[in-house]
């Protein structure tokens, strides 16, 4: 049997394809002696493997059998199928990879879009910060102005106080002047009593004149009674006049009815003329009645002439009384001359009095000076009492300082290092106290010398207080001695703290290593927090961009609302103009009625004039002229009364109509506001129907006005025809007035027509805009749809924010764990410090090392306080996160308008969150700085310890030399022991040096690590630092973390 040759088909080898599921097609050929060359492991392609086979198979049929060729073909077919399957698998995997690449590209596009939105949001936030800063500056300016106003108020108060003081002085001077004036008044009273006696004489004469006047008044009363009798006779005439007026009112009512009939039917004019003829007859009867009334008036005139004669007699009596008054006036002038002489005497007396008052004023000024001297002495006394009180306060302060010194000494038992400095300061204070006591004694002596005559008791107080001060100084000295003895004892105790310090240095090195590890962990957590903050900032930027979009939409809505408000105002103005036109129409109607009445009255006047002409022919011209004037006046008065009543009734009706129109107007405005607030199609349809009804009403009003206008024109033509002829019958002024009113009415009617056309056009525009198929309604529907879409987008964003809040909570939990680890380490360090204090050690290093330990403890306490503050900040952060969650849950249920408000609130809270995060980062950096300072202090303390070790070694060598010089004999015996001691001391020193070296090496390693960490941190900080939000508007960074470009 020949060994078959195995050929592996390398179409897609496993190494190149990268698939683990590879396969190999093996072809078994018999071993050829010479023609076939075996290449182990050589790959064969499809062409290279087939061509030699077929060529050799056909050429050398004796070498290969057809069975082997069929097998090889089958194997090749199998390999081809396997390769095709593998190609399909590769294509499928390529498609999957392409889909993954598409997804990643979509994600990258979304991330870029969110970054852009974040940049826009940051710009908006910066603008808001600028606005808030401007507001803060304005508030500061207002505060400065308030401070200035306060200062001005203080100045004004001081000025007012000065004015009050000046007024007090003026009041005092006025009181003095009042006293002088009272004395003058007393003298004047005496003079007035004398003049009153003279006036009493005049009053007697006046009484006699009053009696004469009483007689005259009696005569006048008799005349009044006669006038009353005449009036009683005139009363029946007045009653008759009233009846005539009633008849005239009835006639006017009939005339009004006739005028109404004229407006309805033009053919009733003939009937009215017949009625006028009947009215003429009645007017003739009235003329006869007026004649009788005129005769009675003549009789009354005669009676009045008699009364005038009586008045002339009374006037003559009054003239006689006036002559007597003149005589009395001359007597009064004589008395005035005497009174002037008395005044001259009075002036001489007043001059004498002024001289006396000057002397009194000088005496009073002397008295005032004495009072001022007494007041100054009292002020000096009060000042000295105040100085004594200040001395008492100083003594009390000294006692308080003594008590504080005692407390300070009690604290000095705990900290020996600070005692020396405090004792020195205490001694200085004692010296200062002694000096102050000496000064106080000198001041007390001075005050005692000044107040020997006035205040003996103050000297006693000062002496007692000086004794107390001396006693207290002695007690202070005793306390100082006690403190010095206690300090010596504490110095001995401080030597025990040297070994403790060594142990503590080792423990501090361990603690530093632990702290560095914890700092690394906290740094990692901070990086996680930074990443979460970046995510939050990106989400916030998205929110702010959405808020901007919503704000823009709100601005658009506000603009639309402003447009609608302006349109409402225009409609209100148009309604007001329509109301005014409606009032004008009513007024025109009233004037039309009044003109009709005036026309009727004019016709009556014409008829009366015709009757009067007939009467004038019979009677005299003068009497007829008087009667004509009287009748015209009476008619005019009755017309005015009637017009007044009619106008009052019309005013009441117009007020009622105005109230109704105002209510309708308010309802229309409310309806329009509801329409603009809730733009719905049904309400718009109802509004359109109402406007159509209003338009119909306006058209009806227009038609009625036109009809009335035509009627007025017919009436005016008739009036012209009636009045035409003699122009003297009707006054020209009234005709001109009528013509002017007519022109004005025509202009008003033209304006009303124009406004009606404008209202129709506005109504058509309104239907085009706000109708069911109007542009505005379509816009509102589109806006509602966009708002619903935005609402859905906001809900998605709220879900994303919830996910981010979960991430923030995870980072918060990590911070909590770090803080707990730090607390455990602090507790462990406390326990080690307590154990170190219990141990005993050498007493070589006394005060300085204890001072370093106290400083380290104080710094540890500061670190603890900072940790507590960080915990408080963490609690605040948790509270804010909870509130944000609650608000987000509430926002899910809110409407879009409420969502915009809540988003504004969320933006403000997120800015506060950013501020708190900045504060946390600052606190962490500050803690790192404190750790670095502690390490520097540890280095300094180590250097001090090494210096002290050298000093101690030098002292030991000096002591050894002195002992060798003085005790030479003992050296001989002590050499072997000395060598042993040296050998014993060598391991001790070696152990110490090894300990020191070990601690130094540890510290050096920790410091090197910290340096490396700080260098790395600085490099990272140069690359990646936390910065606050920049104020400039050009920055487009979206988060807190930024990269510095070198």
C-alpha positions, 0 to 999 in steps of 0.5 A: 500500500502506498502512503497517501499524500494529504493536501490541506485546502487553504481557501480561508485558513483559520489564522487569517479569517479569525474564526474559531470554527475552522475546517480543513478539506483533506485530499488523499492521493497515492504517493507519486514516485517522481512527478508529484512533489510534496510540500507539507503544509502548503495551501492550495487554491482552487485553480492551483489544485485542479489544473495539475490534477486534470492535466495529469489525469488526461495526459497520463491515464495510466498513472491515476485511476478515475476513482481517485479523480472522482473522490478529489472532485467530491472533496473539492466540491465539499470544500467549495460549499464550506467556503461559500457557507463561510462567506455567508457567515462573514457577510452576516457578521459584516452586516451586524458590524455595520448596524452597530456602527450605524447605531454608534454614529447615531449615538455620536450625533445625539451626543453632539446635539446634546453638547450644542444644547448644553453650550446654548444653555450655559450661555443662557445661564451666564446671561442670567448670572450677569443680570443677577449681578446687575440686580445685585449692583443696583441693590447695593447702590440702593443700600448706599443711597439708604446709608446716605439718606440715614446720614442726611437724616442724622444731620437733619436731626442734629439741625432740628435739635439745634433749632429746638435749642434756639427755640427754647431760648426764644421761648424764654425771651418771649416769656420775659417779654410776655411778663413785660407785656402783661404789665403794659396790659394792666395799665391799658386796662385802667385806661380802658375802664376810663374809656368804658365809662365814656362809652357808657354815656354814648350808649345811653344816647344810642338807646334813645336813638333805638327807641326812635328806630323802634317807632320807625319799624312799627310804621314799616310793619303797618306798611307790610300789613298793607302789602300783605292785604294787596298780596291776598287780593292778588292770590285769586289772580294767581290761581286763575293764572295757574288754571290758564297754565294748566289749559296751556299744558293741555294745549301743549299735550294736544300739540305734541299729539298733533306733531306725532301725527304729522310725523306718521302721516303727511295728509293730516296737516289739513286736520291740524289747520282746522284744529288751529282755527279752533285754537285761535278761538280759544286764544281769543278767549284767553286774550279777554282773560288777559285783559281783565288780568291787566286791569287788576295789575293797574289797580295794584300799581296804584296801590304801590304808588301809595306805598311809595308815598309812605316810604318818602315820609319815612325817608324824611324821618330817617334824614332827621335821625341822620342829622342827630347822628352827625351831632353825635359824631362831632361829640365823638370826635371831641372825645377822640381828641381827649383820648389822643392826649391821654395816649401822649401821656401814656407814651411818656409813661411807657418810656419811663417804664422802658428805662425801668425794664432795661434795668430789670433786664440787666439784673435778670442777665446778671442772674442768668450768668450766675445760673450758668456759673452754677450749671457749669459747676454742676456739670463739672461735678457730674463729670467728676462723678462720671470719672469716678464711675469709670474708675469703678468700671476699670476696677471691675474690669480688673476683677474680671481679668483676674477671674479670666486669669484664674480660668486660664491658669486652670487650663494651663494644667492641661497644656504645659507648653503654653504655660510659659508663654502665658506666664510671661504674658501674665507677668506683663499684664501684672506690670501693666496692672500695677502701672494702671493702679499707679496711674489710677492712684494719681488720678484719684489723688488729683480728683480728691484734691479737686473735690475736697470741698464738695465730695468727701465720700469719693476720696473714701471710695478711692482709698478703699478701692486702692487698698483692694487693688493692692490686696489683689496685686498681692494675691496675684503675686502669690498666684504667680509664685504658685504657678511657677512652682506648678510649672516646675512640676509640669516640666518634670512631667513633660519629660515623659512625653518624649517616648510618646512622641516617637511612638506617635510619629510612627503612628502618624506615619502609618496614619499618613499612609492610610490617609494617602490611600483614602485620599486616592480612593476619595480622588477616584470617587471625586472623578466619578462625581465629576463625571456624574456632574458632567452628565448632570450639566449636559442634562441641565443644558438640555433642560435649559435649551428646552426652557429657551424654546419654551420661553421663546414660545411663551414670548410669541404667545405673549406677543399674540396676547398683546396683539389681541389686547390691542385689538380688544382696546380698539374694539373697546374704543369702537364700542365707546364711539358707538355708544357716543354715537348712540347717545348722539342719536338719542340727543338728535331725536330729542332735539328733533322732538324739541324742534317739532314742539318749537314749530308748533309753538311758533305756529301758536305764536303766529296765531297769537300774533295775528289775534294780538294784531286784531286786539291792538287795532281795538286797544291802545298801542302801549298796552298791547306792547306790554301785554305782548311782552308779558305773554311772551315771557309767560309762554317762554317760562312755561316752555322752559319748565316743560322742557326742564321736566322733559329733559330730566325724564330723558336724562333718567332714561339715558342713564338707565340706557347707559347702565345697560350698555355698560353691563353689555359692554362688560359682558362682551369684554369678558366674552372676548377675554374668555375667547382669547384665553380659551381659543376654541372653535365653538366659542368662536362660533358663538362670538361670530353669531353675537357679532352678526346680531350686533351688526344687524342691530347697527344696520337697523339703527342706521336705517332708523336714523336715515328714516328720521333724517328724511323725516327731519328734512320734510319737516324742515321744508314745511317749516321753511314754507310756514315761516317764509313770507315775512321774516320778522315773525320768527327771530333770525337767531333761532333760524341760524341756530336751527340751520347750524344744528341741521348742518351738524346733524348731517355731519354726524350722520355722515360720520356714523355711516363711515363708521358703520362701513368700517365696522362691517369691514372689521367684522369681515376681517374678524371672520377671516381671522377667527372663523372656523376656517380662519388663519388664527384658529389653524395656528392655534390648533398647530400650536396645541399639537406642538405643545403636546409633542413638547410635553411628551419630550419633557416627560422623556427628559424627566425620565432621563433626569431620574436616571441621572439622579440615581447615578448621583445617589450612587456616587453619594453612597460612595462618599458616605463610605469614604467619610465613614472610613475616615471616621474609623481611622480618626477613632483608631488614631484617638485610641493610639494617642490615648495609649501613647499617653499612658506609656512612660518614656524619657524626661529629656524633651520638655516643652517644645515637643509638647507644643508641637503635639498641641498644635497637631491636636488642634489641627486634628480638631480642625480636620474633624470640624471640617469633616463634620461640615462636609457631613452636614453638606452631604446631608444638605445634598441628600435633602436637595436630591430628595426634593428634586425627586419629589418635584420631578414626580410632581412635574410629570402630572403638571401641564405645559405652562406649569412645566415651564415654571417648574423647569425654571425652579429646577434650573435655579436649584441646579445652579445652587447644586453646582455652587454646593459642588464647588464648595465641596471641591474647595473643601477637599482641596483645603483638606489636602492643603492642611494635610500638606501643612501637617506633613511639613510640621512633622518634618520640622518636628523631626528636625527639631528632635534630631537637633535635640538628640545632638545637644543631648549627646554633646551634654553626655560627652561633657559630663563624661569628661568632667567625671573622668577628670575628677574621679581618676581612680574610679576610672581604673576600676570602672573601665571594664564596666565603662566599656560594657556601658558603652557597649550597652549604650551603643545598642540603645543608641543604635536601636534609637537610630534604627527607630529614627531611621525607620520612622524617617524612612517611612516618613520619606516614603510617605512624603515621596508618595504624597509628592508623586501623588501631588505632582500627578494631581498637579499634572492632572489638574493642569490637564483637567481642573474644576472651574466655576462657570465663566461669565463671558458669553463666548464660552461654549463649555457645557460642564464643570470639568474643563481641559486646559490647552497648553 
